[in-house]
Amino acid sequence: MIDEIDAGQHASLEVHVHWLLPEDAPSPEITSDGAGRLDIVRAEVDSVMGWRALRYGEKQAATSVTYVTRVTGHHMIRSRFLATNLPTTL
């Protein structure tokens, strides 16, 4: 997945890319044109981070992956997911 952001010549934006992953899924590899911060949280107590809700009033633990960066001008953020549950023979 490639996110392309154009903040213009004079603007500066804080950009968050956020993914919710199932229990056993590997974390994506996230890269960008500049420096950023990667936060990975699972079922954080007293927070909405690391949870998903398939139905109202019911929550399940999930892995929350958030990449935060500051963008000035044109910027690309790349998220690469690896499929680890494919069959070994076809």
Phi and psi in radians as a Rosetta constraint file:
Dihedral C 1 N 2 CA 2 C 2 CIRCULARHARMONIC -2.085 0.35
Dihedral N 2 CA 2 C 2 N 3 CIRCULARHARMONIC 2.155 0.35
Dihedral C 2 N 3 CA 3 C 3 CIRCULARHARMONIC -1.811 0.35
Dihedral N 3 CA 3 C 3 N 4 CIRCULARHARMONIC 2.152 0.35
Dihedral C 3 N 4 CA 4 C 4 CIRCULARHARMONIC -1.957 0.35
Dihedral N 4 CA 4 C 4 N 5 CIRCULARHARMONIC 2.118 0.35
Dihedral C 4 N 5 CA 5 C 5 CIRCULARHARMONIC -2.058 0.35
Dihedral N 5 CA 5 C 5 N 6 CIRCULARHARMONIC 2.317 0.35
Dihedral C 5 N 6 CA 6 C 6 CIRCULARHARMONIC -2.126 0.35
Dihedral N 6 CA 6 C 6 N 7 CIRCULARHARMONIC 1.809 0.35
Dihedral C 6 N 7 CA 7 C 7 CIRCULARHARMONIC -1.512 0.35
Dihedral N 7 CA 7 C 7 N 8 CIRCULARHARMONIC 0.018 0.35
Dihedral C 7 N 8 CA 8 C 8 CIRCULARHARMONIC 1.486 0.35
Dihedral N 8 CA 8 C 8 N 9 CIRCULARHARMONIC 3.107 0.35
Dihedral C 8 N 9 CA 9 C 9 CIRCULARHARMONIC -1.341 0.35
Dihedral N 9 CA 9 C 9 N 10 CIRCULARHARMONIC -0.548 0.35
Dihedral C 9 N 10 CA 10 C 10 CIRCULARHARMONIC -1.999 0.35
Dihedral N 10 CA 10 C 10 N 11 CIRCULARHARMONIC -0.131 0.35
Dihedral C 10 N 11 CA 11 C 11 CIRCULARHARMONIC -1.527 0.35
Dihedral N 11 CA 11 C 11 N 12 CIRCULARHARMONIC 2.690 0.35
Dihedral C 11 N 12 CA 12 C 12 CIRCULARHARMONIC -2.329 0.35
Dihedral N 12 CA 12 C 12 N 13 CIRCULARHARMONIC 2.167 0.35
Dihedral C 12 N 13 CA 13 C 13 CIRCULARHARMONIC -2.126 0.35
Dihedral N 13 CA 13 C 13 N 14 CIRCULARHARMONIC 2.505 0.35
Dihedral C 13 N 14 CA 14 C 14 CIRCULARHARMONIC -1.606 0.35
Dihedral N 14 CA 14 C 14 N 15 CIRCULARHARMONIC 2.131 0.35
Dihedral C 14 N 15 CA 15 C 15 CIRCULARHARMONIC -1.993 0.35
Dihedral N 15 CA 15 C 15 N 16 CIRCULARHARMONIC 2.357 0.35
Dihedral C 15 N 16 CA 16 C 16 CIRCULARHARMONIC -2.055 0.35
Dihedral N 16 CA 16 C 16 N 17 CIRCULARHARMONIC 2.214 0.35
Dihedral C 16 N 17 CA 17 C 17 CIRCULARHARMONIC -1.903 0.35
Dihedral N 17 CA 17 C 17 N 18 CIRCULARHARMONIC 2.177 0.35
Dihedral C 17 N 18 CA 18 C 18 CIRCULARHARMONIC -2.227 0.35
Dihedral N 18 CA 18 C 18 N 19 CIRCULARHARMONIC 2.314 0.35
Dihedral C 18 N 19 CA 19 C 19 CIRCULARHARMONIC -2.229 0.35
Dihedral N 19 CA 19 C 19 N 20 CIRCULARHARMONIC 2.460 0.35
Dihedral C 19 N 20 CA 20 C 20 CIRCULARHARMONIC -1.913 0.35
Dihedral N 20 CA 20 C 20 N 21 CIRCULARHARMONIC 2.162 0.35
Dihedral C 20 N 21 CA 21 C 21 CIRCULARHARMONIC -1.974 0.35
Dihedral N 21 CA 21 C 21 N 22 CIRCULARHARMONIC 2.554 0.35
Dihedral C 21 N 22 CA 22 C 22 CIRCULARHARMONIC -1.107 0.35
Dihedral N 22 CA 22 C 22 N 23 CIRCULARHARMONIC 2.921 0.35
Dihedral C 22 N 23 CA 23 C 23 CIRCULARHARMONIC -0.886 0.35
Dihedral N 23 CA 23 C 23 N 24 CIRCULARHARMONIC -0.883 0.35
Dihedral C 23 N 24 CA 24 C 24 CIRCULARHARMONIC -1.767 0.35
Dihedral N 24 CA 24 C 24 N 25 CIRCULARHARMONIC 0.183 0.35
Dihedral C 24 N 25 CA 25 C 25 CIRCULARHARMONIC -1.330 0.35
Dihedral N 25 CA 25 C 25 N 26 CIRCULARHARMONIC 2.450 0.35
Dihedral C 25 N 26 CA 26 C 26 CIRCULARHARMONIC -1.262 0.35
Dihedral N 26 CA 26 C 26 N 27 CIRCULARHARMONIC 2.661 0.35
Dihedral C 26 N 27 CA 27 C 27 CIRCULARHARMONIC -1.215 0.35
Dihedral N 27 CA 27 C 27 N 28 CIRCULARHARMONIC 2.527 0.35
Dihedral C 27 N 28 CA 28 C 28 CIRCULARHARMONIC -1.246 0.35
Dihedral N 28 CA 28 C 28 N 29 CIRCULARHARMONIC 2.747 0.35
Dihedral C 28 N 29 CA 29 C 29 CIRCULARHARMONIC -1.577 0.35
Dihedral N 29 CA 29 C 29 N 30 CIRCULARHARMONIC 2.074 0.35
Dihedral C 29 N 30 CA 30 C 30 CIRCULARHARMONIC -2.039 0.35
Dihedral N 30 CA 30 C 30 N 31 CIRCULARHARMONIC 2.181 0.35
Dihedral C 30 N 31 CA 31 C 31 CIRCULARHARMONIC -2.268 0.35
Dihedral N 31 CA 31 C 31 N 32 CIRCULARHARMONIC 2.759 0.35
Dihedral C 31 N 32 CA 32 C 32 CIRCULARHARMONIC -2.608 0.35
Dihedral N 32 CA 32 C 32 N 33 CIRCULARHARMONIC 3.033 0.35
Dihedral C 32 N 33 CA 33 C 33 CIRCULARHARMONIC -1.260 0.35
Dihedral N 33 CA 33 C 33 N 34 CIRCULARHARMONIC -0.238 0.35
Dihedral C 33 N 34 CA 34 C 34 CIRCULARHARMONIC -2.427 0.35
Dihedral N 34 CA 34 C 34 N 35 CIRCULARHARMONIC -3.038 0.35
Dihedral C 34 N 35 CA 35 C 35 CIRCULARHARMONIC -1.277 0.35
Dihedral N 35 CA 35 C 35 N 36 CIRCULARHARMONIC 2.640 0.35
Dihedral C 35 N 36 CA 36 C 36 CIRCULARHARMONIC -2.740 0.35
Dihedral N 36 CA 36 C 36 N 37 CIRCULARHARMONIC 3.088 0.35
Dihedral C 36 N 37 CA 37 C 37 CIRCULARHARMONIC -2.119 0.35
Dihedral N 37 CA 37 C 37 N 38 CIRCULARHARMONIC 2.330 0.35
Dihedral C 37 N 38 CA 38 C 38 CIRCULARHARMONIC -1.919 0.35
Dihedral N 38 CA 38 C 38 N 39 CIRCULARHARMONIC 2.163 0.35
Dihedral C 38 N 39 CA 39 C 39 CIRCULARHARMONIC -2.052 0.35
Dihedral N 39 CA 39 C 39 N 40 CIRCULARHARMONIC 2.254 0.35
Dihedral C 39 N 40 CA 40 C 40 CIRCULARHARMONIC -2.153 0.35
Dihedral N 40 CA 40 C 40 N 41 CIRCULARHARMONIC 2.133 0.35
Dihedral C 40 N 41 CA 41 C 41 CIRCULARHARMONIC -2.321 0.35
Dihedral N 41 CA 41 C 41 N 42 CIRCULARHARMONIC 2.473 0.35
Dihedral C 41 N 42 CA 42 C 42 CIRCULARHARMONIC -2.276 0.35
Dihedral N 42 CA 42 C 42 N 43 CIRCULARHARMONIC 2.084 0.35
Dihedral C 42 N 43 CA 43 C 43 CIRCULARHARMONIC 0.889 0.35
Dihedral N 43 CA 43 C 43 N 44 CIRCULARHARMONIC 0.939 0.35
Dihedral C 43 N 44 CA 44 C 44 CIRCULARHARMONIC -1.211 0.35
Dihedral N 44 CA 44 C 44 N 45 CIRCULARHARMONIC 2.174 0.35
Dihedral C 44 N 45 CA 45 C 45 CIRCULARHARMONIC -1.112 0.35
Dihedral N 45 CA 45 C 45 N 46 CIRCULARHARMONIC 2.449 0.35
Dihedral C 45 N 46 CA 46 C 46 CIRCULARHARMONIC 1.032 0.35
Dihedral N 46 CA 46 C 46 N 47 CIRCULARHARMONIC 0.573 0.35
Dihedral C 46 N 47 CA 47 C 47 CIRCULARHARMONIC -2.581 0.35
Dihedral N 47 CA 47 C 47 N 48 CIRCULARHARMONIC 2.810 0.35
Dihedral C 47 N 48 CA 48 C 48 CIRCULARHARMONIC -1.498 0.35
Dihedral N 48 CA 48 C 48 N 49 CIRCULARHARMONIC -0.183 0.35
Dihedral C 48 N 49 CA 49 C 49 CIRCULARHARMONIC -1.279 0.35
Dihedral N 49 CA 49 C 49 N 50 CIRCULARHARMONIC 2.335 0.35
Dihedral C 49 N 50 CA 50 C 50 CIRCULARHARMONIC 1.486 0.35
Dihedral N 50 CA 50 C 50 N 51 CIRCULARHARMONIC 0.381 0.35
Dihedral C 50 N 51 CA 51 C 51 CIRCULARHARMONIC -2.338 0.35
Dihedral N 51 CA 51 C 51 N 52 CIRCULARHARMONIC 2.683 0.35
Dihedral C 51 N 52 CA 52 C 52 CIRCULARHARMONIC -2.333 0.35
Dihedral N 52 CA 52 C 52 N 53 CIRCULARHARMONIC 2.685 0.35
Dihedral C 52 N 53 CA 53 C 53 CIRCULARHARMONIC -2.249 0.35
Dihedral N 53 CA 53 C 53 N 54 CIRCULARHARMONIC 1.981 0.35
Dihedral C 53 N 54 CA 54 C 54 CIRCULARHARMONIC -1.469 0.35
Dihedral N 54 CA 54 C 54 N 55 CIRCULARHARMONIC -0.431 0.35
Dihedral C 54 N 55 CA 55 C 55 CIRCULARHARMONIC -2.415 0.35
Dihedral N 55 CA 55 C 55 N 56 CIRCULARHARMONIC 2.699 0.35
Dihedral C 55 N 56 CA 56 C 56 CIRCULARHARMONIC -1.017 0.35
Dihedral N 56 CA 56 C 56 N 57 CIRCULARHARMONIC 2.328 0.35
Dihedral C 56 N 57 CA 57 C 57 CIRCULARHARMONIC 1.348 0.35
Dihedral N 57 CA 57 C 57 N 58 CIRCULARHARMONIC 0.144 0.35
Dihedral C 57 N 58 CA 58 C 58 CIRCULARHARMONIC -2.260 0.35
Dihedral N 58 CA 58 C 58 N 59 CIRCULARHARMONIC 2.128 0.35
Dihedral C 58 N 59 CA 59 C 59 CIRCULARHARMONIC -2.124 0.35
Dihedral N 59 CA 59 C 59 N 60 CIRCULARHARMONIC 2.606 0.35
Dihedral C 59 N 60 CA 60 C 60 CIRCULARHARMONIC -2.231 0.35
Dihedral N 60 CA 60 C 60 N 61 CIRCULARHARMONIC 2.524 0.35
Dihedral C 60 N 61 CA 61 C 61 CIRCULARHARMONIC -1.136 0.35
Dihedral N 61 CA 61 C 61 N 62 CIRCULARHARMONIC 2.453 0.35
Dihedral C 61 N 62 CA 62 C 62 CIRCULARHARMONIC -2.568 0.35
Dihedral N 62 CA 62 C 62 N 63 CIRCULARHARMONIC 2.840 0.35
Dihedral C 62 N 63 CA 63 C 63 CIRCULARHARMONIC -1.648 0.35
Dihedral N 63 CA 63 C 63 N 64 CIRCULARHARMONIC 2.114 0.35
Dihedral C 63 N 64 CA 64 C 64 CIRCULARHARMONIC -1.744 0.35
Dihedral N 64 CA 64 C 64 N 65 CIRCULARHARMONIC 2.086 0.35
Dihedral C 64 N 65 CA 65 C 65 CIRCULARHARMONIC -2.007 0.35
Dihedral N 65 CA 65 C 65 N 66 CIRCULARHARMONIC 2.073 0.35
Dihedral C 65 N 66 CA 66 C 66 CIRCULARHARMONIC -2.213 0.35
Dihedral N 66 CA 66 C 66 N 67 CIRCULARHARMONIC 2.253 0.35
Dihedral C 66 N 67 CA 67 C 67 CIRCULARHARMONIC -1.965 0.35
Dihedral N 67 CA 67 C 67 N 68 CIRCULARHARMONIC 2.218 0.35
Dihedral C 67 N 68 CA 68 C 68 CIRCULARHARMONIC -2.113 0.35
Dihedral N 68 CA 68 C 68 N 69 CIRCULARHARMONIC 2.300 0.35
Dihedral C 68 N 69 CA 69 C 69 CIRCULARHARMONIC -2.566 0.35
Dihedral N 69 CA 69 C 69 N 70 CIRCULARHARMONIC 2.777 0.35
Dihedral C 69 N 70 CA 70 C 70 CIRCULARHARMONIC -1.773 0.35
Dihedral N 70 CA 70 C 70 N 71 CIRCULARHARMONIC 2.274 0.35
Dihedral C 70 N 71 CA 71 C 71 CIRCULARHARMONIC -2.018 0.35
Dihedral N 71 CA 71 C 71 N 72 CIRCULARHARMONIC 2.237 0.35
Dihedral C 71 N 72 CA 72 C 72 CIRCULARHARMONIC -2.224 0.35
Dihedral N 72 CA 72 C 72 N 73 CIRCULARHARMONIC 2.216 0.35
Dihedral C 72 N 73 CA 73 C 73 CIRCULARHARMONIC 1.348 0.35
Dihedral N 73 CA 73 C 73 N 74 CIRCULARHARMONIC -2.449 0.35
Dihedral C 73 N 74 CA 74 C 74 CIRCULARHARMONIC -1.676 0.35
Dihedral N 74 CA 74 C 74 N 75 CIRCULARHARMONIC 2.371 0.35
Dihedral C 74 N 75 CA 75 C 75 CIRCULARHARMONIC -2.603 0.35
Dihedral N 75 CA 75 C 75 N 76 CIRCULARHARMONIC 2.524 0.35
Dihedral C 75 N 76 CA 76 C 76 CIRCULARHARMONIC -2.165 0.35
Dihedral N 76 CA 76 C 76 N 77 CIRCULARHARMONIC 2.413 0.35
Dihedral C 76 N 77 CA 77 C 77 CIRCULARHARMONIC -2.129 0.35
Dihedral N 77 CA 77 C 77 N 78 CIRCULARHARMONIC 2.221 0.35
Dihedral C 77 N 78 CA 78 C 78 CIRCULARHARMONIC -2.002 0.35
Dihedral N 78 CA 78 C 78 N 79 CIRCULARHARMONIC 2.230 0.35
Dihedral C 78 N 79 CA 79 C 79 CIRCULARHARMONIC -1.996 0.35
Dihedral N 79 CA 79 C 79 N 80 CIRCULARHARMONIC 2.128 0.35
Dihedral C 79 N 80 CA 80 C 80 CIRCULARHARMONIC -2.015 0.35
Dihedral N 80 CA 80 C 80 N 81 CIRCULARHARMONIC 2.132 0.35
Dihedral C 80 N 81 CA 81 C 81 CIRCULARHARMONIC -1.876 0.35
Dihedral N 81 CA 81 C 81 N 82 CIRCULARHARMONIC 2.394 0.35
Dihedral C 81 N 82 CA 82 C 82 CIRCULARHARMONIC -1.883 0.35
Dihedral N 82 CA 82 C 82 N 83 CIRCULARHARMONIC 2.255 0.35
Dihedral C 82 N 83 CA 83 C 83 CIRCULARHARMONIC -1.448 0.35
Dihedral N 83 CA 83 C 83 N 84 CIRCULARHARMONIC 2.033 0.35
Dihedral C 83 N 84 CA 84 C 84 CIRCULARHARMONIC -1.870 0.35
Dihedral N 84 CA 84 C 84 N 85 CIRCULARHARMONIC -0.009 0.35
Dihedral C 84 N 85 CA 85 C 85 CIRCULARHARMONIC -1.939 0.35
Dihedral N 85 CA 85 C 85 N 86 CIRCULARHARMONIC 0.394 0.35
Dihedral C 85 N 86 CA 86 C 86 CIRCULARHARMONIC -1.368 0.35
Dihedral N 86 CA 86 C 86 N 87 CIRCULARHARMONIC 2.602 0.35
Dihedral C 86 N 87 CA 87 C 87 CIRCULARHARMONIC -1.139 0.35
Dihedral N 87 CA 87 C 87 N 88 CIRCULARHARMONIC 2.602 0.35
Dihedral C 87 N 88 CA 88 C 88 CIRCULARHARMONIC -1.382 0.35
Dihedral N 88 CA 88 C 88 N 89 CIRCULARHARMONIC -0.373 0.35
Dihedral C 88 N 89 CA 89 C 89 CIRCULARHARMONIC -2.216 0.35
Dihedral N 89 CA 89 C 89 N 90 CIRCULARHARMONIC 2.606 0.35
